[in-house]
Amino acid sequence: MKLVINISSNPVHFNFISYEVVRNEKSDHYYNHMRIASDNERILVIIESQLNAITSNCEELKVDMLIERGIDTSHVNQETPEFFAYLMLFDFHNENH
């Protein structure tokens, strides 16, 4: 899905790519975490390449993906808000495991 938004006469092109997470042995943990029992409900992952953004309707999967992606060393060295947000992800991850 492509979305175009005009901001101050400068069009910004967003390109959303969505993926459905197939329920199998590897993903069963996430489906169980969300208590999805119906075959009609799915876990989705949405990526937007311009913003370098990734999200999911499964909070635990979203956290795991953000941790896996990591942050730049400069964020760690300068202790930026991104660095502290990343540390909070680890806290969330540890609380749920």
Helices and strands as residue ranges (DSSP letters): E 2-7, E 10-21, H 28-33, E 43-48, E 53-56, H 59-69, H 73-78, H 81-95
